[in-house]
Amino acid sequence: MDVNAFVRKEVSNQGFDLNTVVGQERVEWMNQAWGYAVLHADEKPTIHDVLELGWLVERELNSCGFRACNVEVGGRHCPHFSAVDSMMKALFRRMGDLAPLEFYYQFEVIHPFLDGNGRVGKVLLCWLLGTLDDPEMPSDLFGSGVP
């Protein structure tokens, strides 16, 4: 799939109307995050990269880094905010032992940001798979109807 089509589909999947300024901003921001990943694609992503991607996809909500409050996604309680930093460090320590799709799944379970986790996760998944130039949408791992 073309990168811009992938980005537009993901932003739309996250509930943004692509015909609004807010939706168009999210497309632009995710494209910038994608560009960041492309520039660093010769190295494995780090927690620093994840924080940068989080800020790139949601400039205001993620400006302070990982979330500092509890969140729910689709009725599922995400891990307590106080555990996010240690869970992310543990996830990155295990990166080499996990298949890219499992890493992506664990990232989404942790849900480290206030918003943009799906967008960041898709960038990370394609980065780890080496498919930044030809991305594919993952399957719906959470049964929500949205990948």
N, CA and C atoms as an extended XYZ file, in Angstrom:
441
Properties=species:S:1:pos:R:3:atomname:S:1:resname:S:1:resid:I:1 pbc="F F F"
N         0.851       -1.185        0.000 N   MET     1
C         0.000        0.000        0.000 CA  MET     1
C         0.893        1.242        0.000 C   MET     1
N         0.485        2.246       -0.686 N   ASP     2
C         1.157        3.537       -0.699 CA  ASP     2
C         1.167        4.122        0.721 C   ASP     2
N         2.290        4.726        1.125 N   VAL     3
C         2.432        5.245        2.486 CA  VAL     3
C         1.352        6.273        2.801 C   VAL     3
N         1.108        7.218        1.903 N   ASN     4
C         0.104        8.244        2.189 CA  ASN     4
C        -1.287        7.631        2.336 C   ASN     4
N        -1.606        6.646        1.520 N   ALA     5
C        -2.902        5.960        1.650 CA  ALA     5
C        -2.980        5.223        2.982 C   ALA     5
N        -1.884        4.592        3.390 N   PHE     6
C        -1.827        3.894        4.672 CA  PHE     6
C        -2.063        4.872        5.824 C   PHE     6
N        -1.361        6.001        5.776 N   VAL     7
C        -1.483        7.015        6.828 CA  VAL     7
C        -2.910        7.544        6.884 C   VAL     7
N        -3.485        7.869        5.755 N   ARG     8
C        -4.857        8.386        5.721 CA  ARG     8
C        -5.837        7.348        6.274 C   ARG     8
N        -5.634        6.085        5.917 N   LYS     9
C        -6.507        5.020        6.417 CA  LYS     9
C        -6.382        4.893        7.933 C   LYS     9
N        -5.164        4.928        8.448 N   GLU    10
C        -4.959        4.802        9.891 CA  GLU    10
C        -5.575        5.975       10.643 C   GLU    10
N        -5.369        7.184       10.162 N   VAL    11
C        -5.948        8.360       10.821 CA  VAL    11
C        -7.470        8.265       10.799 C   VAL    11
N        -8.025        7.849        9.690 N   SER    12
C        -9.473        7.652        9.594 CA  SER    12
C        -9.937        6.543       10.538 C   SER    12
N        -9.195        5.436       10.594 N   ASN    13
C        -9.539        4.336       11.508 CA  ASN    13
C        -9.568        4.793       12.962 C   ASN    13
N        -8.762        5.792       13.276 N   GLN    14
C        -8.706        6.294       14.646 CA  GLN    14
C        -9.838        7.284       14.941 C   GLN    14
N       -10.719        7.485       13.972 N   GLY    15
C       -11.907        8.292       14.212 CA  GLY    15
C       -11.827        9.733       13.761 C   GLY    15
N       -10.784       10.092       13.055 N   PHE    16
C       -10.655       11.466       12.584 CA  PHE    16
C       -11.279       11.614       11.204 C   PHE    16
N       -12.000       12.713       11.009 N   ASP    17
C       -12.596       13.042        9.718 CA  ASP    17
C       -11.525       13.720        8.874 C   ASP    17
N       -11.150       13.102        7.789 N   LEU    18
C       -10.075       13.626        6.954 CA  LEU    18
C       -10.457       14.901        6.216 C   LEU    18
N       -11.718       15.279        6.274 N   ASN    19
C       -12.180       16.511        5.634 CA  ASN    19
C       -12.151       17.700        6.583 C   ASN    19
N       -11.647       17.498        7.793 N   THR    20
C       -11.556       18.587        8.768 CA  THR    20
C       -10.097       18.968        8.977 C   THR    20
N        -9.888       20.149        9.545 N   VAL    21
C        -8.534       20.610        9.848 CA  VAL    21
C        -7.860       19.646       10.821 C   VAL    21
N        -8.595       19.194       11.826 N   VAL    22
C        -8.036       18.271       12.821 CA  VAL    22
C        -7.582       16.973       12.155 C   VAL    22
N        -8.399       16.421       11.288 N   GLY    23
C        -8.034       15.195       10.583 CA  GLY    23
C        -6.838       15.396        9.669 C   GLY    23
N        -6.827       16.524        8.968 N   GLN    24
C        -5.717       16.817        8.058 CA  GLN    24
C        -4.413       17.029        8.822 C   GLN    24
N        -4.509       17.673       10.009 N   GLU    25
C        -3.322       17.823       10.856 CA  GLU    25
C        -2.770       16.464       11.254 C   GLU    25
N        -3.662       15.551       11.649 N   ARG    26
C        -3.214       14.217       12.081 CA  ARG    26
C        -2.540       13.457       10.945 C   ARG    26
N        -3.043       13.629        9.722 N   VAL    27
C        -2.395       13.006        8.564 CA  VAL    27
C        -0.996       13.600        8.390 C   VAL    27
N        -0.898       14.918        8.430 N   GLU    28
C         0.405       15.580        8.281 CA  GLU    28
C         1.368       15.137        9.379 C   GLU    28
N         0.873       15.106       10.618 N   TRP    29
C         1.732       14.727       11.745 CA  TRP    29
C         2.189       13.273       11.633 C   TRP    29
N         1.288       12.375       11.228 N   MET    30
C         1.695       10.975       11.096 CA  MET    30
C         2.692       10.820        9.951 C   MET    30
N         2.512       11.582        8.881 N   ASN    31
C         3.493       11.552        7.793 CA  ASN    31
C         4.861       12.028        8.276 C   ASN    31
N         4.888       13.014        9.166 N   GLN    32
C         6.158       13.477        9.722 CA  GLN    32
C         6.787       12.395       10.602 C   GLN    32
N         5.972       11.704       11.382 N   ALA    33
C         6.476       10.595       12.195 CA  ALA    33
C         7.022        9.497       11.290 C   ALA    33
N         6.326        9.243       10.196 N   TRP    34
C         6.774        8.232        9.236 CA  TRP    34
C         8.136        8.620        8.667 C   TRP    34
N         8.284        9.897        8.322 N   GLY    35
C         9.560       10.388        7.803 CA  GLY    35
C        10.688       10.220        8.809 C   GLY    35
N        10.385       10.460       10.075 N   TYR    36
C        11.375       10.254       11.138 CA  TYR    36
C        11.825        8.800       11.148 C   TYR    36
N        10.869        7.880       11.084 N   ALA    37
C        11.199        6.448       11.091 CA  ALA    37
C        12.043        6.080        9.874 C   ALA    37
N        11.701        6.619        8.723 N   VAL    38
C        12.466        6.332        7.502 CA  VAL    38
C        13.916        6.795        7.667 C   VAL    38
N        14.103        7.977        8.252 N   LEU    39
C        15.459        8.499        8.456 CA  LEU    39
C        16.286        7.630        9.395 C   LEU    39
N        15.626        6.919       10.298 N   HIS    40
C        16.318        6.100       11.302 CA  HIS    40
C        16.144        4.602       11.066 C   HIS    40
N        15.667        4.232        9.909 N   ALA    41
C        15.291        2.837        9.638 CA  ALA    41
C        16.457        1.859        9.677 C   ALA    41
N        17.679        2.360        9.574 N   ASP    42
C        18.830        1.457        9.598 CA  ASP    42
C        19.184        1.002       11.013 C   ASP    42
N        18.485        1.531       12.012 N   GLU    43
C        18.696        1.153       13.409 CA  GLU    43
C        17.371        0.688       13.999 C   GLU    43
N        17.434       -0.122       15.028 N   LYS    44
C        16.219       -0.527       15.743 CA  LYS    44
C        15.693        0.682       16.512 C   LYS    44
N        14.375        0.824       16.622 N   PRO    45
C        13.825        1.940       17.393 CA  PRO    45
C        14.173        1.814       18.873 C   PRO    45
N        14.278        2.964       19.519 N   THR    46
C        14.569        3.047       20.950 CA  THR    46
C        13.394        3.718       21.661 C   THR    46
N        13.445        3.736       22.975 N   ILE    47
C        12.410        4.453       23.728 CA  ILE    47
C        12.436        5.932       23.354 C   ILE    47
N        13.615        6.488       23.152 N   HIS    48
C        13.707        7.886       22.715 CA  HIS    48
C        12.947        8.087       21.399 C   HIS    48
N        13.114        7.153       20.475 N   ASP    49
C        12.392        7.238       19.199 CA  ASP    49
C        10.884        7.184       19.420 C   ASP    49
N        10.438        6.321       20.321 N   VAL    50
C         8.999        6.208       20.607 CA  VAL    50
C         8.468        7.522       21.167 C   VAL    50
N         9.211        8.139       22.069 N   LEU    51
C         8.787        9.431       22.617 CA  LEU    51
C         8.712       10.482       21.512 C   LEU    51
N         9.662       10.461       20.614 N   GLU    52
C         9.648       11.401       19.484 CA  GLU    52
C         8.450       11.135       18.577 C   GLU    52
N         8.200        9.874       18.261 N   LEU    53
C         7.040        9.527       17.430 CA  LEU    53
C         5.740        9.949       18.113 C   LEU    53
N         5.655        9.723       19.422 N   GLY    54
C         4.457       10.110       20.171 CA  GLY    54
C         4.187       11.598       20.069 C   GLY    54
N         5.242       12.396       20.202 N   TRP    55
C         5.089       13.835       20.082 CA  TRP    55
C         4.740       14.218       18.646 C   TRP    55
N         5.376       13.582       17.681 N   LEU    56
C         5.107       13.928       16.284 CA  LEU    56
C         3.658       13.670       15.889 C   LEU    56
N         3.034       12.603       16.390 N   VAL    57
C         1.657       12.300       15.980 CA  VAL    57
C         0.607       13.052       16.790 C   VAL    57
N         0.952       13.512       17.988 N   GLU    58
C         0.014       14.270       18.840 CA  GLU    58
C         0.794       15.326       19.601 C   GLU    58
N         0.980       16.474       18.977 N   ARG    59
C         1.870       17.519       19.485 CA  ARG    59
C         1.505       18.020       20.882 C   ARG    59
N         0.231       18.240       21.131 N   GLU    60
C        -0.163       18.799       22.427 CA  GLU    60
C        -0.347       17.716       23.481 C   GLU    60
N        -1.143       16.708       23.171 N   LEU    61
C        -1.473       15.696       24.176 CA  LEU    61
C        -0.265       14.890       24.635 C   LEU    61
N         0.720       14.708       23.771 N   ASN    62
C         1.883       13.896       24.124 CA  ASN    62
C         3.142       14.730       24.338 C   ASN    62
N         2.971       16.033       24.533 N   SER    63
C         4.133       16.918       24.655 CA  SER    63
C         4.969       16.634       25.899 C   SER    63
N         4.384       15.989       26.893 N   CYS    64
C         5.120       15.682       28.127 CA  CYS    64
C         5.608       14.238       28.164 C   CYS    64
N         5.501       13.531       27.059 N   GLY    65
C         5.979       12.151       27.021 CA  GLY    65
C         4.886       11.157       27.343 C   GLY    65
N         5.267       10.102       28.058 N   PHE    66
C         4.302        9.064       28.394 CA  PHE    66
C         3.200        9.625       29.281 C   PHE    66
N         2.047        8.991       29.212 N   ARG    67
C         0.867        9.495       29.922 CA  ARG    67
C         1.083        9.511       31.437 C   ARG    67
N         0.421       10.476       32.068 N   ALA    68
C         0.497       10.646       33.519 CA  ALA    68
C        -0.885       10.485       34.143 C   ALA    68
N        -1.747        9.728       33.473 N   CYS    69
C        -3.074        9.433       34.007 CA  CYS    69
C        -3.511        8.083       33.454 C   CYS    69
N        -4.520        7.532       34.060 N   ASN    70
C        -5.036        6.241       33.605 CA  ASN    70
C        -5.976        6.442       32.426 C   ASN    70
N        -6.010        5.455       31.531 N   VAL    71
C        -6.873        5.518       30.354 CA  VAL    71
C        -7.539        4.172       30.123 C   VAL    71
N        -8.628        4.229       29.365 N   GLU    72
C        -9.338        3.034       28.902 CA  GLU    72
C        -9.398        3.093       27.383 C   GLU    72
N        -9.357        1.924       26.767 N   VAL    73
C        -9.504        1.840       25.314 CA  VAL    73
C       -10.527        0.760       25.028 C   VAL    73
N       -11.615        1.152       24.413 N   GLY    74
C       -12.652        0.181       24.075 CA  GLY    74
C       -13.163       -0.588       25.282 C   GLY    74
N       -13.258        0.077       26.423 N   GLY    75
C       -13.727       -0.574       27.644 CA  GLY    75
C       -12.660       -1.370       28.376 C   GLY    75
N       -11.454       -1.414       27.829 N   ARG    76
C       -10.344       -2.136       28.457 CA  ARG    76
C        -9.486       -1.149       29.237 C   ARG    76
N        -9.276       -1.452       30.518 N   HIS    77
C        -8.394       -0.612       31.330 CA  HIS    77
C        -6.948       -0.885       30.942 C   HIS    77
N        -6.230        0.158       30.623 N   CYS    78
C        -4.813        0.024       30.294 CA  CYS    78
C        -4.013        0.009       31.592 C   CYS    78
N        -2.766       -0.445       31.545 N   PRO    79
C        -1.960       -0.475       32.764 CA  PRO    79
C        -1.919        0.891       33.450 C   PRO    79
N        -1.790        0.860       34.777 N   HIS    80
C        -1.715        2.089       35.561 CA  HIS    80
C        -0.581        2.963       35.025 C   HIS    80
N        -0.829        4.257       34.986 N   PHE    81
C         0.158        5.167       34.405 CA  PHE    81
C         1.513        5.071       35.092 C   PHE    81
N         1.522        4.758       36.382 N   SER    82
C         2.794        4.688       37.106 CA  SER    82
C         3.662        3.516       36.646 C   SER    82
N         3.065        2.558       35.939 N   ALA    83
C         3.810        1.386       35.463 CA  ALA    83
C         4.298        1.538       34.023 C   ALA    83
N         3.845        2.574       33.331 N   VAL    84
C         4.136        2.698       31.897 CA  VAL    84
C         5.636        2.749       31.622 C   VAL    84
N         6.366        3.578       32.334 N   ASP    85
C         7.796        3.723       32.065 CA  ASP    85
C         8.532        2.393       32.229 C   ASP    85
N         8.295        1.703       33.322 N   SER    86
C         8.985        0.423       33.542 CA  SER    86
C         8.524       -0.634       32.543 C   SER    86
N         7.241       -0.618       32.172 N   MET    87
C         6.754       -1.577       31.179 CA  MET    87
C         7.375       -1.317       29.806 C   MET    87
N         7.537       -0.053       29.452 N   MET    88
C         8.164        0.269       28.167 CA  MET    88
C         9.634       -0.147       28.165 C   MET    88
N        10.332        0.095       29.265 N   LYS    89
C        11.736       -0.332       29.349 CA  LYS    89
C        11.841       -1.847       29.215 C   LYS    89
N        10.954       -2.571       29.882 N   ALA    90
C        10.958       -4.039       29.794 CA  ALA    90
C        10.648       -4.494       28.371 C   ALA    90
N         9.697       -3.838       27.717 N   LEU    91
C         9.353       -4.189       26.341 CA  LEU    91
C        10.562       -4.012       25.424 C   LEU    91
N        11.282       -2.918       25.584 N   PHE    92
C        12.439       -2.676       24.724 CA  PHE    92
C        13.600       -3.615       25.038 C   PHE    92
N        13.722       -4.052       26.281 N   ARG    93
C        14.747       -5.056       26.602 CA  ARG    93
C        14.454       -6.376       25.894 C   ARG    93
N        13.171       -6.684       25.698 N   ARG    94
C        12.763       -7.941       25.061 CA  ARG    94
C        12.591       -7.822       23.544 C   ARG    94
N        12.813       -6.660       22.993 N   MET    95
C        12.548       -6.422       21.569 CA  MET    95
C        13.158       -7.503       20.681 C   MET    95
N        14.395       -7.878       20.921 N   GLY    96
C        15.059       -8.860       20.078 CA  GLY    96
C        14.463      -10.252       20.163 C   GLY    96
N        13.719      -10.524       21.227 N   ASP    97
C        13.103      -11.838       21.419 CA  ASP    97
C        11.670      -11.909       20.906 C   ASP    97
N        11.118      -10.775       20.515 N   LEU    98
C         9.715      -10.715       20.099 CA  LEU    98
C         9.600      -10.533       18.590 C   LEU    98
N         8.648      -11.207       18.000 N   ALA    99
C         8.310      -10.942       16.604 CA  ALA    99
C         7.741       -9.521       16.531 C   ALA    99
N         7.920       -8.817       15.411 N   PRO   100
C         7.400       -7.453       15.305 CA  PRO   100
C         5.919       -7.322       15.669 C   PRO   100
N         5.089       -8.277       15.258 N   LEU   101
C         3.664       -8.186       15.564 CA  LEU   101
C         3.415       -8.333       17.065 C   LEU   101
N         4.185       -9.158       17.754 N   GLU   102
C         4.051       -9.302       19.209 CA  GLU   102
C         4.517       -8.030       19.914 C   GLU   102
N         5.598       -7.427       19.418 N   PHE   103
C         6.066       -6.157       19.979 CA  PHE   103
C         4.968       -5.105       19.844 C   PHE   103
N         4.395       -5.019       18.651 N   TYR   104
C         3.305       -4.071       18.387 CA  TYR   104
C         2.135       -4.316       19.342 C   TYR   104
N         1.744       -5.574       19.487 N   TYR   105
C         0.633       -5.928       20.373 CA  TYR   105
C         0.933       -5.482       21.807 C   TYR   105
N         2.123       -5.787       22.297 N   GLN   106
C         2.486       -5.412       23.670 CA  GLN   106
C         2.527       -3.889       23.830 C   GLN   106
N         3.007       -3.190       22.809 N   PHE   107
C         3.013       -1.726       22.834 CA  PHE   107
C         1.590       -1.203       22.988 C   PHE   107
N         0.668       -1.752       22.206 N   GLU   108
C        -0.723       -1.301       22.262 CA  GLU   108
C        -1.377       -1.655       23.595 C   GLU   108
N        -1.014       -2.774       24.190 N   VAL   109
C        -1.542       -3.139       25.511 CA  VAL   109
C        -1.076       -2.121       26.555 C   VAL   109
N         0.195       -1.763       26.511 N   ILE   110
C         0.726       -0.768       27.455 CA  ILE   110
C         0.054        0.578       27.232 C   ILE   110
N        -0.155        0.949       25.988 N   HIS   111
C        -0.827        2.204       25.621 CA  HIS   111
C        -0.147        3.391       26.325 C   HIS   111
N         1.121        3.652       25.983 N   PRO   112
C         1.906        4.599       26.769 CA  PRO   112
C         1.530        6.074       26.644 C   PRO   112
N         0.797        6.444       25.610 N   PHE   113
C         0.476        7.853       25.394 CA  PHE   113
C        -0.995        8.146       25.664 C   PHE   113
N        -1.291        9.423       25.848 N   LEU   114
C        -2.686        9.840       25.989 CA  LEU   114
C        -3.457        9.595       24.702 C   LEU   114
N        -2.821        9.850       23.572 N   ASP   115
C        -3.466        9.641       22.280 CA  ASP   115
C        -2.384        9.352       21.251 C   ASP   115
N        -2.773        8.728       20.167 N   GLY   116
C        -1.840        8.448       19.090 CA  GLY   116
C        -1.141        7.107       19.188 C   GLY   116
N        -1.529        6.272       20.151 N   ASN   117
C        -0.875        4.972       20.325 CA  ASN   117
C        -1.012        4.082       19.095 C   ASN   117
N        -2.183        4.082       18.471 N   GLY   118
C        -2.378        3.276       17.269 CA  GLY   118
C        -1.497        3.748       16.132 C   GLY   118
N        -1.392        5.063       15.977 N   ARG   119
C        -0.562        5.621       14.911 CA  ARG   119
C         0.916        5.345       15.161 C   ARG   119
N         1.357        5.568       16.396 N   VAL   120
C         2.754        5.267       16.732 CA  VAL   120
C         3.023        3.777       16.566 C   VAL   120
N         2.094        2.960       17.031 N   GLY   121
C         2.264        1.515       16.919 CA  GLY   121
C         2.413        1.048       15.487 C   GLY   121
N         1.632        1.627       14.578 N   LYS   122
C         1.726        1.232       13.163 CA  LYS   122
C         3.079        1.636       12.581 C   LYS   122
N         3.570        2.825       12.948 N   VAL   123
C         4.893        3.246       12.486 CA  VAL   123
C         5.945        2.271       13.009 C   VAL   123
N         5.874        1.945       14.300 N   LEU   124
C         6.840        1.009       14.890 CA  LEU   124
C         6.780       -0.362       14.227 C   LEU   124
N         5.580       -0.854       13.994 N   LEU   125
C         5.434       -2.172       13.381 CA  LEU   125
C         6.099       -2.202       12.003 C   LEU   125
N         5.814       -1.203       11.185 N   CYS   126
C         6.405       -1.174        9.844 CA  CYS   126
C         7.919       -0.962        9.920 C   CYS   126
N         8.383       -0.184       10.890 N   TRP   127
C         9.817        0.020       11.101 CA  TRP   127
C        10.475       -1.325       11.403 C   TRP   127
N         9.899       -2.068       12.338 N   LEU   128
C        10.467       -3.366       12.729 CA  LEU   128
C        10.374       -4.407       11.617 C   LEU   128
N         9.310       -4.349       10.835 N   LEU   129
C         9.146       -5.290        9.721 CA  LEU   129
C         9.999       -4.923        8.507 C   LEU   129
N        10.491       -3.687        8.484 N   GLY   130
C        11.234       -3.220        7.317 CA  GLY   130
C        10.331       -2.900        6.145 C   GLY   130
N         9.081       -2.511        6.444 N   THR   131
C         8.103       -2.232        5.383 CA  THR   131
C         7.665       -0.769        5.362 C   THR   131
N         8.532        0.129        5.798 N   LEU   132
C         8.165        1.542        5.799 CA  LEU   132
C         7.869        2.058        4.396 C   LEU   132
N         8.464        1.440        3.378 N   ASP   133
C         8.215        1.880        2.003 CA  ASP   133
C         7.011        1.192        1.370 C   ASP   133
N         6.488        0.155        2.006 N   ASP   134
C         5.340       -0.587        1.472 CA  ASP   134
C         4.530       -1.166        2.641 C   ASP   134
N         3.886       -0.297        3.424 N   PRO   135
C         3.226       -0.756        4.653 CA  PRO   135
C         1.971       -1.588        4.399 C   PRO   135
N         1.709       -2.472        5.342 N   GLU   136
C         0.477       -3.260        5.344 CA  GLU   136
C        -0.182       -3.098        6.702 C   GLU   136
N        -1.494       -2.938        6.701 N   MET   137
C        -2.247       -2.794        7.939 CA  MET   137
C        -2.268       -4.148        8.650 C   MET   137
N        -1.954       -4.168        9.953 N   PRO   138
C        -2.030       -5.439       10.683 CA  PRO   138
C        -3.478       -5.870       10.867 C   PRO   138
N        -3.653       -7.112       11.247 N   SER   139
C        -5.002       -7.601       11.526 CA  SER   139
C        -5.516       -6.967       12.820 C   SER   139
N        -6.791       -7.098       13.061 N   ASP   140
C        -7.435       -6.576       14.268 CA  ASP   140
C        -7.099       -7.511       15.433 C   ASP   140
N        -6.115       -7.144       16.225 N   LEU   141
C        -5.645       -7.994       17.317 CA  LEU   141
C        -6.496       -7.896       18.574 C   LEU   141
N        -7.370       -6.886       18.647 N   PHE   142
C        -8.142       -6.660       19.863 CA  PHE   142
C        -9.637       -6.890       19.678 C   PHE   142
N       -10.045       -7.296       18.484 N   GLY   143
C       -11.452       -7.578       18.239 CA  GLY   143
C       -12.350       -6.361       18.229 C   GLY   143
N       -11.766       -5.194       17.961 N   SER   144
C       -12.545       -3.957       17.962 CA  SER   144
C       -13.100       -3.613       16.589 C   SER   144
N       -12.676       -4.355       15.575 N   GLY   145
C       -13.084       -4.039       14.217 CA  GLY   145
C       -12.159       -3.053       13.542 C   GLY   145
N       -11.169       -2.545       14.294 N   VAL   146
C       -10.191       -1.596       13.763 CA  VAL   146
C        -8.807       -2.165       14.037 C   VAL   146
N        -7.962       -2.280       13.009 N   PRO   147
C        -6.606       -2.815       13.240 CA  PRO   147
C        -5.778       -1.910       14.138 C   PRO   147
